[in-house]
């Protein structure tokens, strides 16, 4: 990867693909997905399904809406994931007795038992990165800061856009 452009760099250099942070994150995400695909095959999960299971293993039963909030997914994306997990016998969906509009996602016994088999996944992913635990922690902290900054910028940009209309 080339060095980041400086203020003196020609404007065209700012538009080089290898100078885009978003592309570096995209490429890393695709590479992670490839490694996860291989590792999760033994569990019978895709990467997005694994994320759903992580939340349920950590939080327990949740309404679909809250599950989506944890994963930053809308219901249109989340619903097919949950349906496939239900078809695999790992979760079940149930309408709330108090509010028929609310659907809860609950682990089945098989889904809860899968947690133990999944215990090796983080270690294998960490090994694939070649990073030590401190480096992984530092990267995670920086990505969390980046996400928070971009979330804030998105809100600000949306508000400015609404004002100009």
DSSP file (Angstrom, degrees, kcal/mol; ACC not computed):
  #  RESIDUE AA STRUCTURE BP1 BP2  ACC     N-H-->O    O-->H-N    N-H-->O    O-->H-N    TCO  KAPPA ALPHA  PHI   PSI    X-CA   Y-CA   Z-CA
    1    1 A X              0   0    0      0, 0.0    18,-0.1     0, 0.0     3,-0.1   0.000 360.0 360.0 360.0 140.9    0.0    0.0    0.0
    2    2 A X        -     0   0    0     16,-0.2     3,-0.1     1,-0.1     2,-0.0  -0.351 360.0 -85.6 -80.6 164.3    1.3    3.5   -0.8
    3    3 A X        -     0   0    0      1,-0.1    -1,-0.1    -2,-0.1     3,-0.1  -0.327  53.9 -94.0 -65.8 151.0    1.8    6.2    1.8
    4    4 A X        -     0   0    0      1,-0.1    -1,-0.1    -3,-0.1    10,-0.1  -0.355  50.1 -96.8 -63.9 146.1   -1.3    8.3    2.5
    5    5 A X        -     0   0    0     14,-0.1     2,-0.2     8,-0.1    -1,-0.1  -0.323  35.8-142.2 -65.0 147.0   -1.5   11.5    0.5
    6    6 A X    >   -     0   0    0     -3,-0.1     3,-2.0     1,-0.1     8,-0.1  -0.600  32.7 -97.4-100.3 167.7   -0.2   14.7    2.1
    7    7 A X  T 3  S+     0   0    0      1,-0.3    -2,-0.1    -2,-0.2    -1,-0.1   0.789 126.8  54.5 -56.1 -25.4   -1.8   18.1    1.7
    8    8 A X  T 3  S+     0   0    0      2,-0.1    -1,-0.3     3,-0.0     3,-0.1   0.595  85.4 107.5 -84.4 -10.1    0.8   18.8   -1.0
    9    9 A X  S <  S-     0   0    0     -3,-2.0     5,-0.1     1,-0.1    -4,-0.0  -0.385  84.9 -95.6 -68.7 144.7   -0.1   15.7   -3.0
   10   10 A X    >>  -     0   0    0      1,-0.1     3,-1.5    -2,-0.1     4,-0.7  -0.272  31.9-116.7 -58.6 145.3   -2.0   16.3   -6.2
   11   11 A X  H >> S+     0   0    0      1,-0.3     3,-0.9     2,-0.2     4,-0.5   0.822 113.4  63.4 -54.3 -34.6   -5.8   16.0   -5.8
   12   12 A X  H >4 S+     0   0    0      1,-0.2     3,-1.2     2,-0.2    -1,-0.3   0.827  93.3  62.3 -62.8 -31.2   -5.8   13.0   -8.2
   13   13 A X  H X4 S+     0   0    0     -3,-1.5     3,-1.5     1,-0.3    -1,-0.2   0.817  94.0  62.6 -64.5 -29.1   -3.7   11.0   -5.7
   14   14 A X  H << S+     0   0    0     -3,-0.9    -1,-0.3    -4,-0.7    -2,-0.2   0.750 101.0  54.3 -65.3 -22.0   -6.5   11.3   -3.1
   15   15 A X  T << S+     0   0    0     -3,-1.2    -1,-0.3    -4,-0.5     2,-0.2   0.329  78.4 119.3 -96.8   7.4   -8.7    9.3   -5.6
   16   16 A X    X   -     0   0    0     -3,-1.5     3,-1.8     1,-0.1     4,-0.2  -0.550  67.7-131.5 -71.6 137.0   -6.3    6.4   -5.9
   17   17 A X  G >  S+     0   0    0      1,-0.3     3,-1.8    -2,-0.2     6,-0.2   0.890 105.9  56.4 -56.0 -42.9   -7.9    3.1   -4.8
   18   18 A X  G 3  S+     0   0    0      1,-0.3    -1,-0.3     5,-0.1   -16,-0.2   0.508 101.9  58.0 -74.6  -0.4   -4.9    2.2   -2.7
   19   19 A X  G <  S+     0   0    0     -3,-1.8     2,-0.6    -6,-0.1    -1,-0.3   0.362  83.5 103.6-100.1   2.0   -5.3    5.5   -0.7
   20   20 A X    <>  -     0   0    0     -3,-1.8     4,-1.8    -4,-0.2     3,-0.2  -0.765  55.0-162.4 -92.8 118.9   -8.9    4.8    0.3
   21   21 A X  H  > S+     0   0    0     -2,-0.6     4,-2.4     1,-0.2     5,-0.2   0.888  93.5  59.3 -61.1 -39.3   -9.3    3.6    3.9
   22   22 A X  H  > S+     0   0    0      1,-0.2     4,-2.2     2,-0.2    -1,-0.2   0.876 105.5  47.9 -60.1 -37.1  -12.8    2.3    3.0
   23   23 A X  H  > S+     0   0    0     -6,-0.2     4,-3.1     2,-0.2     5,-0.2   0.894 108.6  53.2 -72.6 -37.8  -11.2    0.0    0.4
   24   24 A X  H  X S+     0   0    0     -4,-1.8     4,-2.2     1,-0.2    -2,-0.2   0.912 112.5  45.6 -60.8 -41.0   -8.6   -1.3    2.9
   25   25 A X  H  X S+     0   0    0     -4,-2.4     4,-2.5     2,-0.2    -2,-0.2   0.900 112.8  50.6 -67.3 -40.3  -11.4   -2.1    5.3
   26   26 A X  H  X S+     0   0    0     -4,-2.2     4,-2.4    -5,-0.2    -2,-0.2   0.930 111.6  47.1 -61.7 -46.7  -13.4   -3.7    2.5
   27   27 A X  H  X S+     0   0    0     -4,-3.1     4,-2.2     1,-0.2    -2,-0.2   0.908 113.1  48.8 -63.5 -42.4  -10.5   -5.9    1.4
   28   28 A X  H  X S+     0   0    0     -4,-2.2     4,-2.7    -5,-0.2    -1,-0.2   0.901 110.5  51.8 -64.1 -40.0   -9.8   -6.9    5.0
   29   29 A X  H  X S+     0   0    0     -4,-2.5     4,-2.6     2,-0.2    -2,-0.2   0.918 110.0  48.0 -62.8 -43.9  -13.4   -7.7    5.5
   30   30 A X  H  X S+     0   0    0     -4,-2.4     4,-1.9     2,-0.2    -1,-0.2   0.896 111.9  50.1 -64.3 -39.4  -13.5   -9.9    2.4
   31   31 A X  H  X S+     0   0    0     -4,-2.2     4,-1.9     2,-0.2    -2,-0.2   0.917 110.7  49.6 -65.1 -42.5  -10.3  -11.7    3.6
   32   32 A X  H  X S+     0   0    0     -4,-2.7     4,-3.2     1,-0.2     5,-0.2   0.929 108.3  53.7 -59.0 -45.5  -11.8  -12.3    7.0
   33   33 A X  H  X S+     0   0    0     -4,-2.6     4,-2.5     1,-0.2    -1,-0.2   0.879 106.3  52.9 -59.1 -37.9  -14.9  -13.7    5.4
   34   34 A X  H  X S+     0   0    0     -4,-1.9     4,-1.4     2,-0.2    -1,-0.2   0.913 112.3  43.6 -64.0 -42.8  -12.8  -16.1    3.4
   35   35 A X  H  X S+     0   0    0     -4,-1.9     4,-2.3     1,-0.2    -2,-0.2   0.925 114.5  49.9 -68.1 -44.7  -11.1  -17.4    6.6
   36   36 A X  H  X S+     0   0    0     -4,-3.2     4,-3.4     1,-0.2     5,-0.3   0.893 104.2  60.2 -60.4 -39.1  -14.3  -17.6    8.5
   37   37 A X  H  X S+     0   0    0     -4,-2.5     4,-0.8    -5,-0.2    -1,-0.2   0.917 110.2  41.2 -54.9 -45.5  -16.0  -19.5    5.7
   38   38 A X  H  X S+     0   0    0     -4,-1.4     4,-0.5     2,-0.2     3,-0.4   0.934 118.6  44.8 -68.8 -47.2  -13.4  -22.3    6.0
   39   39 A X  H >< S+     0   0    0     -4,-2.3     3,-0.6     1,-0.2     4,-0.3   0.889 114.7  47.4 -66.9 -40.1  -13.4  -22.3    9.9
   40   40 A X  H >X>S+     0   0    0     -4,-3.4     5,-1.8     1,-0.2     3,-1.0   0.615  88.6  85.4 -80.2 -11.5  -17.2  -22.1   10.2
   41   41 A X  H ><5S+     0   0    0     -4,-0.8     3,-0.9    -3,-0.4    -1,-0.2   0.891  86.3  55.9 -56.4 -39.9  -17.8  -24.9    7.7
   42   42 A X  T <<5S+     0   0    0     -3,-0.6    -1,-0.3    -4,-0.5    -2,-0.2   0.772 109.0  47.4 -63.7 -26.2  -17.4  -27.5   10.5
   43   43 A X  T <45S-     0   0    0     -3,-1.0    -1,-0.3    -4,-0.3    -2,-0.2   0.556 110.6-122.1 -90.7  -9.5  -20.1  -25.8   12.5
   44   44 A X  T <<5S+     0   0    0     -3,-0.9     2,-0.3    -4,-0.9    -3,-0.2   0.781  71.0 124.9  73.3  26.6  -22.5  -25.6    9.5
   45   45 A X      < -     0   0    0     -5,-1.8    -1,-0.3    -8,-0.1     2,-0.2  -0.880  55.0-139.8-119.6 149.2  -22.7  -21.8    9.8
   46   46 A X     >  -     0   0    0     -2,-0.3     4,-2.5    -3,-0.1     5,-0.2  -0.566  40.0-101.7 -89.1 167.5  -22.0  -18.8    7.5
   47   47 A X  H  > S+     0   0    0      1,-0.2     4,-2.1     2,-0.2     5,-0.2   0.936 123.1  48.0 -58.8 -48.5  -20.3  -15.8    8.9
   48   48 A X  H  > S+     0   0    0      1,-0.2     4,-1.8     2,-0.2    -1,-0.2   0.892 112.3  50.1 -61.2 -36.6  -23.5  -13.8    9.3
   49   49 A X  H  > S+     0   0    0      1,-0.2     4,-2.5     2,-0.2    -1,-0.2   0.898 107.4  54.7 -65.8 -38.9  -25.2  -16.7   11.0
   50   50 A X  H  X S+     0   0    0     -4,-2.5     4,-2.6     1,-0.2    -2,-0.2   0.897 105.7  52.6 -59.1 -42.0  -22.2  -17.0   13.4
   51   51 A X  H  X S+     0   0    0     -4,-2.1     4,-2.0     2,-0.2    -1,-0.2   0.911 108.5  50.1 -62.1 -41.8  -22.7  -13.4   14.3
   52   52 A X  H  X S+     0   0    0     -4,-1.8     4,-2.2     1,-0.2    -2,-0.2   0.935 111.7  48.4 -60.0 -45.9  -26.4  -14.0   15.2
   53   53 A X  H  X S+     0   0    0     -4,-2.5     4,-3.0     1,-0.2     5,-0.3   0.893 106.8  56.5 -64.4 -38.9  -25.4  -17.0   17.3
   54   54 A X  H  X S+     0   0    0     -4,-2.6     4,-1.9     1,-0.2    -1,-0.2   0.932 108.8  46.7 -56.9 -45.9  -22.7  -15.0   19.1
   55   55 A X  H  X S+     0   0    0     -4,-2.0     4,-3.5     1,-0.2     5,-0.5   0.929 114.2  47.0 -63.3 -44.9  -25.3  -12.4   20.2
   56   56 A X  H  X S+     0   0    0     -4,-2.2     4,-2.0     1,-0.2    -2,-0.2   0.883 111.2  51.2 -66.8 -38.0  -27.7  -15.1   21.3
   57   57 A X  H  < S+     0   0    0     -4,-3.0    -1,-0.2    -5,-0.2    -2,-0.2   0.869 119.7  37.6 -64.4 -35.4  -25.0  -17.0   23.2
   58   58 A X  H  < S+     0   0    0     -4,-1.9    -2,-0.2    -5,-0.3    -1,-0.2   0.909 130.9  25.1 -81.6 -45.0  -24.0  -13.8   25.0
   59   59 A X  H  < S-     0   0    0     -4,-3.5    -3,-0.2     1,-0.3    -2,-0.2   0.695  92.9-143.0 -97.8 -22.6  -27.4  -12.1   25.5
   60   60 A X     <  +     0   0    0     -4,-2.0    -1,-0.3    -5,-0.5    -2,-0.1  -0.498  62.5   4.7  84.6-163.6  -29.9  -15.0   25.6
   61   61 A X  S    S+     0   0    0     -2,-0.2     2,-0.3    46,-0.1    45,-0.2  -0.237  75.3 175.7 -57.2 137.8  -33.4  -14.8   24.0
   62   62 A X  E     -A  105   0A   0     43,-1.9    43,-3.5     4,-0.0     2,-0.1  -0.989  35.1-106.7-143.3 150.0  -34.0  -11.5   22.2
   63   63 A X  E  >  -A  104   0A   0     -2,-0.3     4,-2.5    41,-0.3     3,-0.3  -0.497  40.1-113.7 -67.9 150.3  -36.7   -9.8   20.2
   64   64 A X  H  > S+     0   0    0     39,-3.1     4,-2.6     1,-0.2     5,-0.2   0.882 116.6  57.2 -53.1 -40.8  -35.7   -9.7   16.5
   65   65 A X  H  > S+     0   0    0     38,-0.3     4,-1.8     1,-0.2    -1,-0.2   0.926 109.3  43.2 -59.6 -46.5  -35.6   -5.9   16.7
   66   66 A X  H  > S+     0   0    0     -3,-0.3     4,-2.3     2,-0.2    -1,-0.2   0.881 111.5  54.7 -68.1 -37.4  -33.0   -6.0   19.6
   67   67 A X  H  X S+     0   0    0     -4,-2.5     4,-1.8     1,-0.2    -2,-0.2   0.927 108.8  49.3 -59.2 -44.4  -31.0   -8.7   17.8
   68   68 A X  H  X>S+     0   0    0     -4,-2.6     5,-2.4    -5,-0.2     4,-1.1   0.867 107.8  54.0 -62.3 -37.7  -30.8   -6.4   14.7
   69   69 A X  H  <5S+     0   0    0     -4,-1.8     3,-0.4     1,-0.2    -1,-0.2   0.916 107.7  49.8 -64.2 -42.6  -29.7   -3.5   16.9
   70   70 A X  H  <5S+     0   0    0     -4,-2.3    -1,-0.2     1,-0.2    -2,-0.2   0.885 119.5  37.6 -60.7 -38.1  -26.8   -5.6   18.3
   71   71 A X  H  <5S-     0   0    0     -4,-1.8    -1,-0.2    -5,-0.2    -2,-0.2   0.497 105.9-123.7 -94.0  -5.3  -25.8   -6.6   14.8
   72   72 A X  T  <5 +     0   0    0     -4,-1.1     2,-0.4    -3,-0.4    -3,-0.2   0.907  68.2 133.2  60.5  42.6  -26.5   -3.3   13.0
   73   73 A X      < -     0   0    0     -5,-2.4    -1,-0.2    -6,-0.1    -2,-0.2  -0.946  54.2-128.4-123.8 144.2  -28.8   -5.2   10.6
   74   74 A X    >>  -     0   0    0     -2,-0.4     4,-2.5    -3,-0.1     3,-1.0  -0.451  33.5-105.1 -84.1 166.6  -32.3   -4.3    9.5
   75   75 A X  H 3> S+     0   0    0      1,-0.3     4,-2.8     2,-0.2     5,-0.2   0.814 118.0  62.2 -64.7 -30.0  -35.1   -6.8    9.7
   76   76 A X  H 34 S+     0   0    0      1,-0.2     4,-0.5     2,-0.2    -1,-0.3   0.817 113.4  35.6 -64.9 -29.8  -35.0   -7.4    5.9
   77   77 A X  H <> S+     0   0    0     -3,-1.0     4,-0.8     2,-0.1    -2,-0.2   0.835 120.7  47.5 -87.2 -38.7  -31.5   -8.7    6.2
   78   78 A X  H  X S+     0   0    0     -4,-2.5     4,-2.4     1,-0.2     3,-0.3   0.879  99.3  65.8 -73.9 -39.7  -31.8  -10.4    9.6
   79   79 A X  H  X S+     0   0    0     -4,-2.8     4,-2.6     1,-0.2     5,-0.2   0.893 101.1  47.8 -55.9 -46.8  -35.1  -12.3    9.0
   80   80 A X  H  > S+     0   0    0     -4,-0.5     4,-2.1    -5,-0.2    -1,-0.2   0.877 111.5  52.5 -62.8 -34.0  -33.6  -14.7    6.3
   81   81 A X  H  X S+     0   0    0     -4,-0.8     4,-2.1    -3,-0.3    -2,-0.2   0.943 111.6  45.1 -62.7 -47.1  -30.6  -15.4    8.6
   82   82 A X  H  X S+     0   0    0     -4,-2.4     4,-2.5     1,-0.2    -2,-0.2   0.891 110.5  54.3 -65.7 -39.7  -32.9  -16.3   11.5
   83   83 A X  H  X S+     0   0    0     -4,-2.6     4,-2.4    -5,-0.2    -1,-0.2   0.904 109.4  47.8 -61.4 -40.8  -35.1  -18.4    9.2
   84   84 A X  H  X S+     0   0    0     -4,-2.1     4,-1.5     2,-0.2    -1,-0.2   0.884 111.6  49.8 -68.3 -37.4  -32.1  -20.4    8.0
   85   85 A X  H  <>S+     0   0    0     -4,-2.1     5,-2.5     2,-0.2     6,-0.8   0.873 111.3  50.0 -66.3 -35.7  -30.9  -20.9   11.6
   86   86 A X  H ><5S+     0   0    0     -4,-2.5     3,-1.5     4,-0.2    -2,-0.2   0.917 108.3  51.8 -67.5 -42.9  -34.4  -22.1   12.5
   87   87 A X  H 3<5S+     0   0    0     -4,-2.4    -1,-0.2     1,-0.3    -2,-0.2   0.820 107.5  53.9 -62.1 -30.6  -34.4  -24.5    9.6
   88   88 A X  T 3<5S-     0   0    0     -4,-1.5    -1,-0.3    -5,-0.1    -2,-0.2   0.513 117.7-116.2 -81.2  -5.2  -31.1  -25.9   10.9
   89   89 A X  T < 5S+     0   0    0     -3,-1.5    22,-0.4    -4,-0.2    21,-0.3   0.657  85.9 112.7  81.9  16.0  -32.6  -26.4   14.3
   90   90 A X  S   <S+     0   0    0     -5,-2.5    18,-2.3    20,-0.2     2,-0.3   0.754  80.0  13.7 -93.6 -27.0  -30.4  -23.9   16.1
   91   91 A X  E     -B  107   0A   0     -6,-0.8     2,-0.4    16,-0.3    16,-0.2  -0.906  62.0-148.1-138.3 166.4  -33.0  -21.3   17.0
   92   92 A X  E     -B  106   0A   0     14,-2.5    14,-2.7    -2,-0.3     2,-0.4  -0.994  12.6-138.7-135.8 147.5  -36.8  -20.9   17.1
   93   93 A X  E     +B  105   0A   0     -2,-0.4     2,-0.4    12,-0.2    12,-0.2  -0.860  23.0 179.8-103.6 137.8  -38.9  -17.9   16.6
   94   94 A X  E     -B  104   0A   0     10,-2.3    10,-3.6    -2,-0.4     2,-0.2  -0.999  27.7-122.4-139.8 136.1  -41.9  -17.2   18.8
   95   95 A X  E     -B  103   0A   0     -2,-0.4     8,-0.2     8,-0.2     2,-0.2  -0.527  39.9-105.9 -71.1 141.7  -44.4  -14.4   18.8
   96   96 A X        -     0   0    0      6,-3.0     6,-0.1     3,-0.7    -1,-0.1  -0.479  15.9-143.6 -68.2 136.5  -44.5  -12.5   22.1
   97   97 A X  S    S+     0   0    0      1,-0.2     3,-0.2    -2,-0.2    -1,-0.1   0.808 102.8  46.7 -69.0 -29.4  -47.6  -13.3   24.2
   98   98 A X  S    S+     0   0    0      1,-0.3     2,-0.4     2,-0.0    -1,-0.2   0.822 126.8  22.0 -81.7 -33.3  -47.7   -9.7   25.3
   99   99 A X    >   -     0   0    0      3,-0.2     3,-2.1     1,-0.1    -3,-0.7  -0.863  62.6-161.9-141.4 102.4  -47.2   -8.1   21.9
  100  100 A X  T 3  S+     0   0    0     -2,-0.4    -1,-0.1     1,-0.3    -4,-0.1   0.704  91.1  63.4 -57.5 -21.8  -48.1  -10.1   18.8
  101  101 A X  T 3  S+     0   0    0     -6,-0.1     2,-0.4     2,-0.0    -1,-0.3   0.735  89.4  82.3 -75.0 -21.4  -46.0   -7.8   16.7
  102  102 A X    <   -     0   0    0     -3,-2.1    -6,-3.0    -6,-0.1     2,-0.5  -0.717  62.9-163.3 -92.1 129.9  -42.9   -8.8   18.5
  103  103 A X  E     - B   0  95A   0     -2,-0.4   -39,-3.1    -8,-0.2     2,-0.3  -0.951   7.9-152.7-113.1 127.8  -41.0  -11.9   17.5
  104  104 A X  E     -AB  63  94A   0    -10,-3.6   -10,-2.3    -2,-0.5     2,-0.5  -0.737   4.5-144.8 -98.4 146.8  -38.5  -13.4   19.9
  105  105 A X  E     -AB  62  93A   0    -43,-3.5   -43,-1.9    -2,-0.3     2,-0.4  -0.960  22.5-177.9-111.6 125.9  -35.5  -15.5   18.8
  106  106 A X  E     - B   0  92A   0    -14,-2.7   -14,-2.5    -2,-0.5     2,-0.2  -0.958  26.8-117.1-126.4 140.9  -34.5  -18.3   21.2
  107  107 A X  E     - B   0  91A   0     -2,-0.4   -16,-0.3   -16,-0.2     2,-0.1  -0.500  26.0-139.4 -69.9 141.2  -31.7  -20.8   21.1
  108  108 A X     >  -     0   0    0    -18,-2.3     4,-2.4    -2,-0.2     5,-0.2  -0.420  33.7 -98.4 -84.5 174.7  -32.7  -24.5   20.9
  109  109 A X  H  > S+     0   0    0      1,-0.2     4,-2.4     2,-0.2     5,-0.2   0.918 128.6  50.8 -60.2 -42.2  -30.8  -27.0   22.9
  110  110 A X  H  > S+     0   0    0    -21,-0.3     4,-1.5     1,-0.2    -1,-0.2   0.896 109.5  50.6 -62.1 -40.9  -28.8  -27.8   19.8
  111  111 A X  H  > S+     0   0    0    -22,-0.4     4,-0.5   -21,-0.2    -1,-0.2   0.890 111.0  48.1 -64.7 -39.9  -28.0  -24.1   19.3
  112  112 A X  H >< S+     0   0    0     -4,-2.4     3,-1.0     1,-0.2     4,-0.4   0.894 110.6  51.7 -66.8 -39.6  -26.9  -23.7   22.9
  113  113 A X  H >X S+     0   0    0     -4,-2.4     3,-0.9     1,-0.2     4,-0.8   0.785  96.9  68.1 -68.5 -27.0  -24.7  -26.8   22.6
  114  114 A X  H 3X S+     0   0    0     -4,-1.5     4,-1.9     1,-0.2    -1,-0.2   0.770  83.8  75.2 -63.2 -24.5  -23.0  -25.5   19.5
  115  115 A X  H <X S+     0   0    0     -3,-1.0     4,-0.6    -4,-0.5    -1,-0.2   0.891  91.5  53.0 -55.4 -42.2  -21.4  -22.8   21.6
  116  116 A X  H X4 S+     0   0    0     -3,-0.9     3,-1.1    -4,-0.4    -1,-0.2   0.920 109.3  47.7 -62.6 -43.3  -18.9  -25.2   23.0
  117  117 A X  H >< S+     0   0    0     -4,-0.8     3,-0.8     1,-0.2    -1,-0.2   0.814 107.9  57.5 -65.7 -29.7  -17.8  -26.4   19.5
  118  118 A X  H >X S+     0   0    0     -4,-1.9     3,-1.8     1,-0.2     4,-0.5   0.574  79.1  94.0 -77.6  -8.6  -17.5  -22.7   18.5
  119  119 A X  T << S+     0   0    0     -3,-1.1     4,-0.5    -4,-0.6    -1,-0.2   0.751  80.9  54.5 -57.4 -26.4  -15.0  -22.0   21.3
  120  120 A X  T <> S+     0   0    0     -3,-0.8     4,-2.3    -4,-0.2    -1,-0.3   0.650  86.5  84.2 -81.0 -16.1  -12.1  -22.6   19.0
  121  121 A X  H <> S+     0   0    0     -3,-1.8     4,-2.5     1,-0.2     5,-0.2   0.934  88.9  46.8 -58.8 -52.9  -13.2  -20.1   16.3
  122  122 A X  H  X S+     0   0    0     -4,-0.5     4,-2.7     1,-0.2    -1,-0.2   0.894 113.0  50.4 -58.7 -38.5  -11.7  -16.9   17.9
  123  123 A X  H  > S+     0   0    0     -4,-0.5     4,-2.3     1,-0.2    -1,-0.2   0.917 111.9  47.4 -64.2 -41.9   -8.4  -18.7   18.6
  124  124 A X  H  X S+     0   0    0     -4,-2.3     4,-1.9     2,-0.2    -2,-0.2   0.877 112.8  48.8 -67.7 -37.4   -8.2  -19.9   15.0
  125  125 A X  H  X S+     0   0    0     -4,-2.5     4,-1.5    -5,-0.2    -2,-0.2   0.934 110.8  50.4 -66.1 -45.6   -9.1  -16.4   13.6
  126  126 A X  H  X>S+     0   0    0     -4,-2.7     4,-1.2    -5,-0.2     5,-0.7   0.916 110.2  50.4 -58.9 -43.0   -6.5  -14.8   15.8
  127  127 A X  H  <5S+     0   0    0     -4,-2.3     3,-0.3     1,-0.2    -1,-0.2   0.883 106.6  55.5 -62.4 -37.8   -3.9  -17.3   14.6
  128  128 A X  H  <5S+     0   0    0     -4,-1.9    -1,-0.2     1,-0.2    -2,-0.2   0.814 104.4  53.9 -66.1 -29.3   -4.8  -16.5   11.0
  129  129 A X  H  <5S-     0   0    0     -4,-1.5    -1,-0.2    -3,-0.4    -2,-0.2   0.808  95.3-140.1 -74.6 -28.3   -4.1  -12.8   11.5
  130  130 A X  T  <5 +     0   0    0     -4,-1.2     2,-0.3    -3,-0.3    -3,-0.1   0.537  59.5 130.2  77.2   5.2   -0.6  -13.3   12.8
  131  131 A X      < -     0   0    0     -5,-0.7    -1,-0.3     1,-0.0     2,-0.1  -0.647  58.2-125.6 -90.8 148.3   -1.4  -10.6   15.4
  132  132 A X     >  -     0   0    0     -2,-0.3     4,-2.3    -3,-0.1     3,-0.4  -0.467  36.7 -97.1 -82.7 167.0   -0.7  -11.0   19.1
  133  133 A X  H  > S+     0   0    0      1,-0.2     4,-2.4     2,-0.2     5,-0.2   0.840 124.4  53.4 -55.8 -36.1   -3.5  -10.4   21.6
  134  134 A X  H  > S+     0   0    0      2,-0.2     4,-2.5     1,-0.2    -1,-0.2   0.915 109.3  48.4 -65.6 -42.0   -2.4   -6.8   22.3
  135  135 A X  H  > S+     0   0    0     -3,-0.4     4,-2.6     2,-0.2    -2,-0.2   0.900 111.3  50.1 -64.6 -40.5   -2.4   -6.0   18.6
  136  136 A X  H  X S+     0   0    0     -4,-2.3     4,-2.5     2,-0.2    -2,-0.2   0.922 111.5  48.7 -63.8 -43.2   -5.8   -7.5   18.1
  137  137 A X  H  X S+     0   0    0     -4,-2.4     4,-2.3    -5,-0.2    -2,-0.2   0.907 112.1  48.6 -62.0 -42.5   -7.1   -5.4   21.1
  138  138 A X  H  X S+     0   0    0     -4,-2.5     4,-2.3     2,-0.2    -2,-0.2   0.910 111.7  49.2 -64.8 -42.4   -5.5   -2.2   19.7
  139  139 A X  H  X S+     0   0    0     -4,-2.6     4,-2.6     2,-0.2     5,-0.2   0.925 110.7  50.5 -62.3 -43.9   -7.0   -2.9   16.3
  140  140 A X  H  X S+     0   0    0     -4,-2.5     4,-2.4     1,-0.2    -2,-0.2   0.917 110.2  50.0 -61.1 -43.7  -10.5   -3.5   17.8
  141  141 A X  H  X S+     0   0    0     -4,-2.3     4,-2.3     2,-0.2    -1,-0.2   0.915 111.8  47.9 -61.2 -43.8  -10.2   -0.2   19.8
  142  142 A X  H  X S+     0   0    0     -4,-2.3     4,-2.6     1,-0.2    -2,-0.2   0.902 111.9  49.2 -65.5 -40.9   -9.3    1.8   16.7
  143  143 A X  H  X S+     0   0    0     -4,-2.6     4,-2.7     2,-0.2    -1,-0.2   0.884 109.9  51.8 -66.6 -37.3  -12.1    0.2   14.7
  144  144 A X  H  X S+     0   0    0     -4,-2.4     4,-2.4     2,-0.2    -2,-0.2   0.915 111.5  47.3 -62.8 -42.4  -14.6    1.0   17.5
  145  145 A X  H  X S+     0   0    0     -4,-2.3     4,-2.5     2,-0.2    -2,-0.2   0.910 112.2  50.0 -64.1 -41.8  -13.4    4.6   17.5
  146  146 A X  H  X S+     0   0    0     -4,-2.6     4,-2.7     2,-0.2     5,-0.2   0.928 110.9  49.0 -62.0 -45.8  -13.7    4.8   13.7
  147  147 A X  H  X S+     0   0    0     -4,-2.7     4,-2.6     1,-0.2    -2,-0.2   0.921 111.9  48.6 -60.6 -45.1  -17.2    3.3   13.8
  148  148 A X  H  X S+     0   0    0     -4,-2.4     4,-2.4     2,-0.2    -1,-0.2   0.912 112.5  48.5 -62.5 -42.5  -18.3    5.9   16.5
  149  149 A X  H  X S+     0   0    0     -4,-2.5     4,-2.5     1,-0.2    -2,-0.2   0.915 113.4  46.7 -64.9 -42.2  -16.8    8.7   14.5
  150  150 A X  H  X S+     0   0    0     -4,-2.7     4,-2.4     2,-0.2    -2,-0.2   0.878 110.6  52.6 -69.3 -36.7  -18.5    7.6   11.3
  151  151 A X  H  X S+     0   0    0     -4,-2.6     4,-2.0    -5,-0.2    -2,-0.2   0.932 112.2  46.0 -60.7 -44.8  -21.8    7.1   13.1
  152  152 A X  H  X S+     0   0    0     -4,-2.4     4,-2.4     1,-0.2    -2,-0.2   0.909 112.6  49.7 -65.1 -41.9  -21.5   10.7   14.4
  153  153 A X  H  X S+     0   0    0     -4,-2.5     4,-3.0     1,-0.2    -1,-0.2   0.872 108.4  54.0 -64.6 -36.1  -20.5   12.0   11.0
  154  154 A X  H  X S+     0   0    0     -4,-2.4     4,-2.4     2,-0.2    -1,-0.2   0.907 109.7  46.8 -64.6 -41.8  -23.5   10.2    9.4
  155  155 A X  H  X S+     0   0    0     -4,-2.0     4,-2.4     2,-0.2    -2,-0.2   0.929 115.0  46.4 -64.9 -45.4  -25.9   11.9   11.9
  156  156 A X  H  X S+     0   0    0     -4,-2.4     4,-2.5     2,-0.2    -2,-0.2   0.927 113.8  47.8 -62.7 -46.1  -24.3   15.3   11.3
  157  157 A X  H  X S+     0   0    0     -4,-3.0     4,-2.4     1,-0.2    -1,-0.2   0.899 111.6  50.6 -63.2 -41.3  -24.3   14.9    7.5
  158  158 A X  H  X S+     0   0    0     -4,-2.4     4,-2.2    -5,-0.2    -1,-0.2   0.911 111.5  48.1 -62.8 -42.3  -27.9   13.7    7.6
  159  159 A X  H  X S+     0   0    0     -4,-2.4     4,-2.0     2,-0.2    -2,-0.2   0.908 112.7  48.1 -65.3 -41.4  -29.0   16.7    9.7
  160  160 A X  H  X S+     0   0    0     -4,-2.5     4,-1.7     1,-0.2    -2,-0.2   0.892 111.3  50.9 -65.6 -38.9  -27.1   19.1    7.4
  161  161 A X  H  X S+     0   0    0     -4,-2.4     4,-0.6     1,-0.2    -1,-0.2   0.897 109.8  49.7 -64.3 -41.1  -28.7   17.5    4.3
  162  162 A X  H >< S+     0   0    0     -4,-2.2     3,-0.6     1,-0.2    -1,-0.2   0.874 109.4  52.3 -66.6 -37.2  -32.2   17.8    5.8
  163  163 A X  H 3< S+     0   0    0     -4,-2.0    -1,-0.2     1,-0.2    -2,-0.2   0.854 106.9  52.5 -66.7 -35.0  -31.6   21.5    6.6
  164  164 A X  H 3<        0   0    0     -4,-1.7    -1,-0.2     1,-0.2    -2,-0.2   0.606 360.0 360.0 -79.6  -9.8  -30.5   22.3    3.1
  165  165 A X    <<        0   0    0     -4,-0.6    -1,-0.2    -3,-0.6    -2,-0.2   0.479 360.0 360.0 -83.5 360.0  -33.6   20.7    1.5
